[in-house]
Amino acid sequence: MRNTLSVLTLLLIISCSKSTENLIDSNGISNQLHLSFVTPDWSRTINCEQLNLFPDFLNDSTNYVSGTSASTLETFFFSLPADSSQMVKLSNLKKYSIRNFYENNSPFEFSQKLPLNSGSSLRLVSIDSLSDYSYNQVMEIKYVGFEPTYCLFNVKCKYVMLAKEIGNETNIKPVTGTFHFKVRTSRK
């Protein structure tokens, strides 16, 4: 009886450890689809497993995806190459600009708007910059499949930005976070 109980306990430990293994990659980014942010006033990780991102036209070379979280009212804007053949280049794994909210114009730029704190009607918006203190860094791009008109990719990024309060532009806050999205690009 004692051996049976020991074996059951060991199996439970193994199964629990397997279910939590590989949740975070070597870059500190969750392997689950998500978007996270941390400000001096609050932080959240938003589950994006059910988020279905279809690209919208931005310009001849660039599309974008965007979304708003119902629970936090955070809105993101992430741009990517329009052509799927441009996605998997090793040279894409680098730092890109943070843009003023909704002003992305090149692939892999990121911008966002979020409440000043949980429940606030005041909003912070990203400030246009590329520096050691403001960037979106593409850490991984992985091809995961295709649909009739799209190729599917998982993209992992980490970002650092400054955001200003709308209507009080002297109130500037640092925002950091990560995201892991499944995105679509055109099959050409």
Backbone hydrogen bonds, N-H to C=O, Kabsch-Sander energy under -0.5 kcal/mol:
donor,donor_aa,acceptor,acceptor_aa,energy
5,L,1,M,-2.4
6,S,2,R,-2.3
7,V,3,N,-2.5
8,L,4,T,-2.4
9,T,5,L,-2.4
10,L,6,S,-2.5
11,L,7,V,-2.6
12,L,8,L,-2.2
13,I,9,T,-2.3
14,I,10,L,-2.5
15,S,11,L,-2.6
16,C,12,L,-2.4
17,S,13,I,-2.5
18,K,14,I,-2.3
19,S,15,S,-1.7
20,T,16,C,-1.1
21,E,17,S,-1.1
23,L,20,T,-1.1
25,D,29,I,-2.8
28,G,25,D,-1.9
31,N,23,L,-3.1
32,Q,23,L,-0.5
34,H,180,H,-1.5
35,L,46,I,-1.6
36,S,178,T,-3.2
37,F,44,R,-2.4
38,V,176,T,-2.4
39,T,42,W,-2.9
44,R,37,F,-2.1
46,I,35,L,-3.5
47,N,45,T,-0.5
48,C,33,L,-2.3
49,E,33,L,-0.5
51,L,48,C,-1.2
53,L,51,L,-0.8
53,L,182,K,-0.6
54,F,52,N,-0.7
56,D,64,Y,-2.4
58,L,59,N,-0.6
58,L,62,T,-2.0
59,N,62,T,-2.4
62,T,59,N,-0.6
63,N,80,L,-2.8
64,Y,56,D,-2.1
65,V,78,F,-2.7
67,G,76,F,-1.3
69,S,74,E,-2.8
73,L,69,S,-2.3
75,T,113,K,-3.1
76,F,67,G,-2.3
77,F,111,S,-2.2
78,F,65,V,-2.8
79,S,109,E,-2.2
80,L,63,N,-2.5
82,A,61,S,-2.3
84,S,82,A,-0.5
84,S,186,S,-2.1
86,Q,83,D,-1.8
87,M,84,S,-1.4
88,V,84,S,-0.6
89,K,86,Q,-0.6
92,N,89,K,-2.0
93,L,90,L,-1.7
94,K,92,N,-1.8
96,Y,136,N,-2.5
98,I,129,S,-2.8
99,R,110,F,-2.2
101,F,126,S,-1.0
103,E,100,N,-2.2
108,F,79,S,-2.5
109,E,106,S,-1.2
110,F,97,S,-1.4
111,S,77,F,-1.9
113,K,75,T,-2.4
114,L,124,L,-2.2
116,L,122,L,-2.4
120,S,117,N,-2.3
124,L,114,L,-3.6
125,V,164,K,-2.5
126,S,112,Q,-2.2
127,I,162,L,-2.3
129,S,98,I,-2.6
131,S,134,S,-2.5
134,S,131,S,-1.1
135,Y,160,V,-2.5
136,N,96,Y,-2.5
137,Q,135,Y,-0.5
137,Q,158,K,-3.3
138,V,94,K,-2.5
138,V,136,N,-0.6
139,M,137,Q,-0.6
139,M,156,K,-2.8
140,E,156,K,-1.6
142,K,154,N,-2.8
144,V,152,L,-2.9
145,G,152,L,-1.0
147,E,150,Y,-3.3
151,C,185,T,-2.7
152,L,145,G,-3.4
153,F,183,V,-2.5
154,N,142,K,-2.9
155,V,153,F,-0.5
155,V,181,F,-2.7
156,K,140,E,-2.8
157,C,179,F,-2.8
158,K,137,Q,-2.0
159,Y,177,G,-2.8
160,V,135,Y,-2.5
161,M,175,V,-2.7
163,A,173,K,-2.7
164,K,125,V,-2.5
165,E,168,N,-0.7
165,E,171,N,-2.0
166,I,123,R,-2.9
168,N,165,E,-1.7
171,N,168,N,-2.4
172,I,170,T,-1.2
173,K,163,A,-3.1
175,V,161,M,-2.8
176,T,38,V,-2.0
177,G,159,Y,-1.9
179,F,157,C,-2.4
180,H,34,H,-2.6
181,F,155,V,-2.1
183,V,153,F,-3.1
183,V,181,F,-0.6
185,T,151,C,-2.1
186,S,82,A,-1.6
187,R,149,T,-1.8
188,K,186,S,-0.7
